[in-house]
Amino acid sequence: VVSYAFWLASIIFYDALIVSVSSSDDVDKVSGLGFSLGYIGSALLFSVNVAMTLKPEFFGLEGAVQAVKLSFLCVSAWWIVFTIPLILKVPEPKGEKTPFSIIAKEGLQRVIQTFSEIRKHEIAFLFLLAYWFYIDGVDTVVVMAVDYGKSIGLETSDLITALLLVQYVAFPFAYLFGWMGQKFGAKRFIFIGVGVYILIVFLASFSLDSGSYSIFGFSVGKFLAIAFLIGTVQGGVQALSRSYFSRLIPAERSAEFFGFYNMVGKFAVIIGPVLIGTVGRLSGNPRIGIFSIIILFIIGGAFLVKVHFLEKASIKT
């Protein structure tokens, strides 16, 4: 829990750095490249860790338990090694030197002040609302994918294959989305990503028999095809959301504003699972429960449309 909390805190500052390491001319490409490299890095390490767990004797290990423990150490070493260039080479604006005691004391007050500031930036605030809903849908798909696969009777090896497939496919597509977003507009490709997720949920929900969790015209190949589709848009939606938000906020207060951005993102995966469980139980049909996630993407898309028209209106004035 402590490790996860500090990781969440680090992501705030990592995302905020997008403002200082890019310009409006390349922010979408830089954000896409960041997510792209992140996916290939995690895929490579995950592949090695899976191999260690499945074939521990090949790595000179006693068994799967020792392999899992060593995997945690590998992840820690991975973070340390790749954080060093960030600390040494990546520039950032100098902030005010404020004692920690004062920061801790004024922290809650600054949160309230920042929220008030975001409310004044109407387009940024509406985008955060849009982001909250559609990223809740994205994260719900990520979190529930394994449980979904188990419920339709897939083997653990099939689920691992699907997880790796998403990571490797997301590697080129995250950068592609960043490049296309830079060339044709980030919002346009966020819309495309949300549309593909609606298709994904539709395909996944109608792969279950309406009466039970039994397989209904389903195969491992279809599950992997859905995993491939997820990989084509997952990193792209994340990358373009970050880069687009960076354009809407004051550069000098990027860390504060990205604090809210990440808070909204991490509060996601609340509505989706509740929606699936509630609708599935009330309807008696798990297929309808899964299909209900589409609501999140539709609401998120509606707010994005509002953002689009507000932005056009502000340009005209």
N, C-alpha and C positions, 0 to 999 in steps of 0.2 A: 504493500500500500504506500509506504514512504517513497519507494523507488518510483512508482507510478505518479505520485503527486509531484515529485521533482522533475520528472520527465515532462509532465503537463506544463509546469512553470517554464521550463527551458524552451518549449515550443513557442511560447508567446514572444520571446526575444528573437528566436530564430526567424519567425515569420515577419517580425517588425524590421529585420535587417534587409528585407526585400527592397525597402525604400532607399536605403543607402548604397546598395550594390547594383542598382539598375536605374534606368531612366524610363520615361514614358514611351520612348522609342523601342525599348526591348524588355520591358517588365514582364510581359506575358511569356516571352521566350525564356527568360531567366527563371521564372517561376515554374514553367513546364519542365525545363532542364533539371531543376532542383528535385522535383517529384520523380522525374524519370530516373535519375541516378539513385534516388532513394529506393525506388522499387527494384532496380536491378541489384543494388547492394543487399537489400533484405532477401531477395530471391536467392542470391548466391550463398549467403550465410545460412539461410533456412535449408537450402538443398544439402549443404554439408552437415548441418545438425540432424536432418532427417536420416541421412546416410549413416551417421554415427549411431543413431538410435536403432535403426533397422539392422545394421551390420556392425555391432560394437567390436566384435573380434577382429575385424579388418583394421580397426584403428588401435588395436592393442588394449581395448577396454574390457572390463570384467562382464559388463552387461548393460542393459538399457537404462537402468537407474543411474549408473555412473555416467553414461552418455548424456542423459538429460542434465545432470548437475554440471558437467563440463560445458554443455551448450550455453547455460547461463553465464559461465565465465567467458565464453567466446563472445557473447553479446556485449558484456561489459568491456572487454578488450577492444572490440570493434568500435564502440562508442568513444572510448578514450583516444584511440589512434586517429579517428577521423574528426575528432573535435580539435586536435592540435592545430591543423592548418587554419581552421576557423578562427581560433584564438590569436594566432600569430600573424595571419595574412589578411583577414577581412577587415576593412576599415569601417568605422561607425562614428557618427557625430558625438562629440564630447558632451556629456550631460553635466548637470550641476552636482557638485560634491556635497551630499547631504548625509549627516550622520544616520546610521541605521535606526537609532532610537526615535529620531524624528520621523523617519519614513514609516516605521511601524505605528507610531501614534497617529499620523495623519493619513494612514492608508485608506481607512474606510471613508473618510471625508473626500479623498481624491477620487475614490470609486464613484461616489455620488456626483461629484463635479464632472467627471468624465462622462457619466451617463447623461447629464444635462447638456454637455457639449455635443454629444452624438445626436441628441434630439434636435439640436439646432441645425445639424447637417441632415436635412430631410431625406435626401437621396441615399446617404450612407445608412441612415436608420431603417429606411424601408428595405434596403438591400439586406441588412442584417436579419430582418423578419423573413425575407424570402429564403435566405441562407439557412436559417433555423429549420424551416420546414423541409426544404429539399435535401439538406445534408442529414437530417433525421432519417429520411427515407434511404439515403445512400448508406448511412451507418447501420441502419436496421438490416439491410440486405447483407452487409458484411458480417454483422454479429450473428444473424440467424441462419446464415448459409450452411454452417456445419450441422446445426440441429435439423434443418430442413433436409439435408442429405441423409442424415441418419433415419429420419422419419419415413423416408421412402425406400429404406433398405439398402443404401449404398455401403460398401465396405470402407474401412478406414483408409486403405491404400487409394481408393478412388477419390476420397475427400482430400487427401494430401496432394494428389495429382491436380485436382481442381484449384486448390489454394496456390500451388506453384504456377499453374497456368495463368491465373489472374496476375501474379507478380511479374512474370516474364512478358506477358502481353502488354501490361501497363507501362513497361519500360519505354518502348518506342511511341506508344500512343499518347502518353503524357506530354512528351516533347512535341509530338505532332499537333496536339491540341494547343499547346503554347504558341507554336509557330503560326498556326492558322488563326488563332485568336488575335495575335499581334497584327496579322495581315488583314483580317476581315472583321475584327471586332470580338472582344471577349464575351460580351453578353450573348451574341449570336450562338457561340459554341457552348456556352452554359445551357442555353435553351436546347440545343441539339443533345447534349448529355442528359438533360432531364427527360427529353423525349425517348431516348434509348432506354433509360431506366424504367419508364412506363411500359415499354415493350418487354423488358426483362421480367418485370413483375407479372405481366399478363401471361407470358410463356411459363413462368414458374408456377403460377397459381393454377393453371389449367393442366398441370402435369399430375395432379392428385385426383383420385376418385372422389366424387362429391360426398360419398357416404363414409369414407374411412381414410386411413393413411396408406391404404394399399396402393401399389404401383398401378398407374392407369396409362397405358400406352407409353411407358417411360423406359429410358435406357440410359446407361452410363454416358453414351455418346451425346445424348440430348443435354444431360447435366453439364458436361464439359463444354458444349456449345454455349450454354447460358453463362458459364464461367468465362469463356472467351469474350462474350459480349460485355460482361462486367469489366473485364480488363481493358477494353477499348475506351471506356468512358470514366472509370473510377478516378484515375490519376488526373485526367484532363479537367474534370469538374472541380476537383480540389485545387489544382494549380491556377485555373482561371478565376476561381472565386477569390483566391488570395490576391492575385495581381489586380483584379478589378477593384477590390476593396481598397487596395493601396492607393488607387487613383482618387478615391473619394474623401480621403482624410488628410489633415494637415501633416506634412512630412515630419515636422519637429515634434509631433506628439504621437508618432506611429506606435511606440511601445504601449502607450495607454490605450489607444484605440484598438490595437491588435489584441490587447488583453480582453476586451469585450468580444472581439471576433472569435477568439479561441474559447472563451467562456460559453458563448452561444453554441459553438461546435461541440464542446464536451457535454453540454446539457442535452445534446441530441441523443438519440437512442433511448428516449424516454417514451415519446408518444407512440412510435412504431410498434415495439413489442406489446405495449398495452393494447393498442388498436388490434393487432393480430389476435391476441388472446381473447379480448372482449367480443369482437365480432365473430370469431370462430366459435366461441362458446354459445353466444346468443343464437347464432344461425345453425349451430350443430354441423357446420361444414367448414373444415380447415382451409379448403380452397378459397372460400369467400374471405376468410380471415387474412390470408396472404394477399389476396387481391385488394384488400382495403388499404394497403400501403400506398396505392396509387393516389389516394386522397392527399397525402403529404406532398407528392410531386406536383399535383394540380394546384394546390394552394401556394406552394413555393413559386411555381411558374406564373401564377396570377400576380403575385407581388413583384416578380421580375418585370412583367408587362407594365405595371404601375411605375416601376423604376425607369423603364425605358421611356415612357411618355413624359415623366417629370424631367428626365435628362434632356430630352429633345426640346421641351418648353424652356428650360434654363438656357440652352444654347441660343435659342431664338431671341431671348430677352438680353 
